[in-house]
Amino acid sequence: MAAYDDFRRDMVRAAMKAPYLERDEEHDLAVRWRQEQDQEALHRLTTAHMRLVISMAAKFKHFGLSMTDLIQQGHIGLLEAAARFEPEREVRFSTYATWWIRASIQDYVLRNWSIVRGGTSSAQKALFFNMRRLRARLSKGNDTLKEPHLYDEIARALRVSKEDVALMDSRLSGPDASLNAPVIEADGNSTDRQDFLVSDAPLPDETVGKNIDGERRIAWLNDALVVLNARELKIIKERRLAEDGATLESLGRSLGISKERVRQIESRALEKLRAALIKSQDGNLSAFF
C-alpha cells in the first residue's frame, strides 16, 4: 500500500511539473503523432494533460475506489483521445480529451464499484453518477421533500422511471457485503454470514441422481411400450403420457368405440406394460417407483 501511495504521489508531482502547451505547440505535437507516429510527441502531449486526468479522477473518488486506479484509467482515456484526435479540426486537445477521460473513468467505476453489474444503459449511467448530486441539491433547504416525492423529482430530471430511481437509491445506500464476513451471535460465538443463507433446493448430487434415475425410467418405459399394439399405444400415450390426459369419452369418439371399451383396453395395456417391466428388471420394480 505504501508503494502504491508513493507511485501516486510521484505521478501527481510529475504532472504538476509538466509545462503547459501553447495552442500552436499542441497542434504541432498532435500533427507529428498523427502523421508520423512520433512517440516523443505523444509523450509530451499526454504528459502536459495529466493535470486534467488527475482533476477528473478526483471527482470520482467518493465512490471508494483507489485514486491511483482512477488516474490510470483516466490516462487510458487520454491515450485513446490522442489516438483519435484530428488536429485539422482546430479544437483544443483538452476539450476533446475531456470526454474520453471521463468515459474511461466512468466505465471503470461501473465495473468495479460493485460485484453486481449496473449502469448498462445510458439512462442508468446518468442515474448512477448524478443521483447523489441531485438528491443533495433537491433536499437542500427543503426538509419536507422526502421519498417518494424526491424520487419523482429525480426521475423527472433524469428522464427515468421512479422504480429505477428507488432501485438505484437502495444500491447506493450500502456497499457490497461479503458472505464470509464474521457475524457475532448472542452466545458470543462467531460464524460466517453465509451460514444464515439456508437453501431449500436439493443438493447437487441429489439433483444429478434424480436426473439419472429419470433417464433410466424413461428408457425402461420406452422398451416396454413395444409390447403394445397400435390402439393400446395410442390410448396409453394420450391417457397416461400426455400432459393433459384425454378422457375416456374423447378417446372413444376418436377410435369409434365406447368409453367402457377404452377403459378395458387401457386396463389390459397397463397389465402388459407391468409384465414387460417386471421381466426387464428381473421381477424387481422398486427402482421404477
C-alpha angles and dihedrals in degrees: 000000000000091000089050091053091047090052091052093049091049090049092050093047091050090050092050092051094050111108121244116249125233116228095254093047091048090050092049092051091048091051092048091051095045098044103030103022088234105184093197090055090050091049094051092045096051096039090055090056099046088100087065091051093050092046091051093046091053090061090064100043092100088074088076098245126133112279089216091056091048090052092048091051090049089052089055088055090048091054090048089052091051090051092052101035116120108203093191089072089072094229121140111254093230091059091052096040095052092074094049093046092050092045092051093049093045091051090051092049092050092050097046109027091082137008086233109082113236140162095053093151131049091247092053091048091052090049093048096051100036106035097088093047093048092045092053092046095048093045095048110110091354110090091165093065103095136149129324092026091049089054090051092054094047092046091051093048095049097033096237132123122275089237091058090051092051092048093049091047090055091050094049093046094073139019126239114286120218116235087217093057111123119249120199111222127210092264091055096254120131125227137167121267090237090064088072093056100088116184123206091200117112118261117264093251090052091051092049091047092052091048092051092046090048092052090050093051091050090051092049091048093049090052091050094049091070089076091067125088122232096270094045091048092051092050094047094047094048096039103036110015102041119091091235104037116221119240124247089244096053092047090048091055093048093048096040094240136106122273089242089058089050090053091051092049091048092051092050092047092052091052090051090050092049092051091049092050093047090052093049092050096043092250096310115113097163091104090056097056 
